[in-house]
């Protein structure tokens, strides 16, 4: 079964855990890269905060099996 994950700052991502998403907190570029590297294979939907999207660059877009969503600023 596939699941959703969220990567980004704690203040913007905490609520997603209530909906059952895997929340990977990242408050800086290093944490974002570590969260991306630890992303489980069963994640089908990835939500990024705008900062996390900037920190990760093109890496998430290269994974074609993900539905990628970037939160509005």
Backbone as CSV, one residue per row, in Angstrom:
resi,resn,N_x,N_y,N_z,CA_x,CA_y,CA_z,C_x,C_y,C_z
1,UNK,0.838,-1.180,0.000,0.000,0.000,0.000,0.886,1.247,0.000
2,UNK,0.534,2.210,-0.791,1.296,3.457,-0.899,0.877,4.429,0.185
3,UNK,1.766,5.358,0.465,1.440,6.373,1.462,1.990,7.728,1.044
4,UNK,1.597,8.742,1.804,2.042,10.110,1.557,3.107,10.486,2.570
5,UNK,4.029,11.336,2.146,5.068,11.860,3.028,5.169,13.366,2.831
6,UNK,5.649,14.022,3.865,5.811,15.473,3.841,7.209,15.791,4.350
7,UNK,7.922,16.652,3.629,9.255,17.092,4.059,9.232,18.608,4.172
8,UNK,9.688,19.109,5.311,9.773,20.556,5.480,9.838,20.962,6.930
9,UNK,9.726,22.250,7.142,9.844,22.826,8.468,8.734,22.325,9.387
10,UNK,9.093,22.103,10.636,8.169,21.540,11.617,6.870,22.336,11.722
11,UNK,6.970,23.643,11.738,5.784,24.485,11.899,4.788,24.331,10.747
12,UNK,5.264,23.978,9.569,4.386,23.859,8.399,3.933,22.431,8.134
13,UNK,4.573,21.441,8.748,4.277,20.050,8.401,3.590,19.257,9.502
14,UNK,3.605,19.734,10.729,3.113,18.949,11.871,1.684,18.448,11.686
15,UNK,0.817,19.250,11.154,-0.578,18.866,10.993,-0.800,17.690,10.062
16,UNK,0.114,17.453,9.149,-0.048,16.353,8.198,0.013,14.989,8.885
17,UNK,0.683,14.915,10.020,0.745,13.652,10.759,-0.651,13.238,11.229
18,UNK,-1.496,14.211,11.528,-2.864,13.916,11.955,-3.665,13.227,10.858
19,UNK,-3.285,13.469,9.617,-3.967,12.850,8.474,-3.322,11.525,8.086
20,UNK,-2.289,11.119,8.810,-1.660,9.839,8.541,-0.432,9.887,7.651
21,UNK,0.002,11.070,7.280,1.192,11.189,6.435,2.458,10.962,7.253
22,UNK,3.471,10.480,6.595,4.796,10.369,7.190,5.419,11.750,7.135
23,UNK,5.725,12.320,8.279,6.294,13.668,8.339,7.785,13.573,8.636
24,UNK,8.578,14.123,7.743,10.032,14.159,7.893,10.421,15.625,8.048
25,UNK,10.700,16.023,9.271,11.000,17.417,9.576,12.377,17.801,9.045
26,UNK,12.418,18.954,8.402,13.674,19.473,7.853,13.648,20.991,7.972
27,UNK,14.492,21.500,8.854,14.552,22.936,9.061,15.770,23.592,8.421
28,UNK,16.535,22.807,7.652,17.702,23.355,6.953,18.047,22.417,5.788
29,UNK,18.939,22.845,4.904,19.255,22.019,3.732,19.781,20.621,4.072
30,UNK,20.621,20.512,5.084,21.165,19.209,5.451,20.084,18.240,5.919
31,UNK,19.169,18.742,6.725,18.069,17.903,7.196,17.148,17.510,6.044
32,UNK,16.936,18.408,5.098,16.094,18.091,3.941,16.723,16.978,3.103
33,UNK,18.024,17.052,2.890,18.710,16.000,2.128,18.677,14.669,2.863
34,UNK,18.823,14.702,4.183,18.751,13.470,4.970,17.346,12.876,4.908
35,UNK,16.325,13.730,4.971,14.935,13.255,4.880,14.679,12.645,3.506
36,UNK,15.150,13.297,2.467,14.982,12.783,1.106,15.661,11.427,0.958
37,UNK,16.845,11.294,1.500,17.601,10.043,1.401,16.931,8.902,2.167
38,UNK,16.188,9.235,3.210,15.541,8.207,4.022,14.107,7.920,3.592
39,UNK,13.661,8.541,2.518,12.280,8.365,2.063,12.014,6.905,1.703
40,UNK,11.025,6.276,2.334,10.728,4.873,2.042,10.244,4.669,0.602
41,UNK,10.433,3.468,0.095,10.038,3.150,-1.283,8.536,3.159,-1.509
42,UNK,7.742,3.006,-0.447,6.291,2.922,-0.618,5.600,4.288,-0.651
43,UNK,6.373,5.371,-0.662,5.790,6.713,-0.734,5.419,7.014,-2.185
44,UNK,4.143,7.363,-2.388,3.647,7.678,-3.725,3.349,9.164,-3.899
45,UNK,3.084,9.855,-2.780,2.784,11.283,-2.816,3.763,11.979,-1.882
46,UNK,4.457,12.974,-2.400,5.414,13.731,-1.598,5.023,15.200,-1.600
47,UNK,4.808,15.743,-0.408,4.486,17.152,-0.240,5.723,17.836,0.334
48,UNK,6.121,18.928,-0.285,7.284,19.693,0.169,6.869,21.112,0.526
49,UNK,7.481,21.667,1.555,7.326,23.095,1.804,8.139,23.822,0.737
50,UNK,7.882,25.092,0.499,8.679,25.819,-0.494,10.173,25.798,-0.193
51,UNK,10.540,25.937,1.083,11.964,25.893,1.431,12.564,24.531,1.127
52,UNK,11.863,23.464,1.501,12.369,22.111,1.237,12.520,21.879,-0.264
53,UNK,11.580,22.373,-1.035,11.679,22.215,-2.489,12.929,22.909,-3.016
54,UNK,13.218,24.075,-2.490,14.428,24.796,-2.905,15.692,24.077,-2.476
55,UNK,15.690,23.560,-1.262,16.867,22.862,-0.748,17.139,21.578,-1.524
56,UNK,16.086,20.891,-1.943,16.263,19.615,-2.638,16.508,19.778,-4.132
57,UNK,16.183,20.932,-4.672,16.411,21.168,-6.097,15.619,20.206,-6.969
58,UNK,16.262,19.645,-7.974,15.591,18.796,-8.960,15.461,17.334,-8.526
59,UNK,16.063,16.959,-7.408,16.069,15.535,-7.003,14.676,14.904,-6.963
60,UNK,13.685,15.513,-6.310,12.362,14.873,-6.281,11.712,14.752,-7.658
61,UNK,11.984,15.688,-8.533,11.374,15.650,-9.866,11.934,14.502,-10.711
62,UNK,13.100,14.025,-10.356,13.727,12.935,-11.104,13.086,11.587,-10.792
63,UNK,12.371,11.513,-9.677,11.724,10.256,-9.314,10.316,10.233,-9.898
64,UNK,10.162,9.554,-11.007,8.905,9.561,-11.768,7.752,8.833,-11.081
65,UNK,8.052,8.029,-10.056,6.992,7.283,-9.385,6.307,8.104,-8.282
66,UNK,6.718,9.350,-8.106,6.139,10.216,-7.087,5.223,11.260,-7.668
67,UNK,4.100,11.475,-6.999,3.274,12.652,-7.274,3.835,13.729,-6.360
68,UNK,4.416,14.756,-6.915,5.097,15.792,-6.157,4.206,17.028,-6.034
69,UNK,4.062,17.521,-4.794,3.261,18.708,-4.517,4.122,19.651,-3.696
70,UNK,4.182,20.913,-4.101,4.889,21.932,-3.333,3.837,22.875,-2.760
71,UNK,3.890,23.055,-1.434,2.937,23.954,-0.773,3.107,25.377,-1.280
72,UNK,2.043,26.147,-1.296,2.205,27.548,-1.654,2.953,28.288,-0.546
73,UNK,3.629,29.372,-0.894,4.365,30.146,0.139,3.440,30.748,1.175
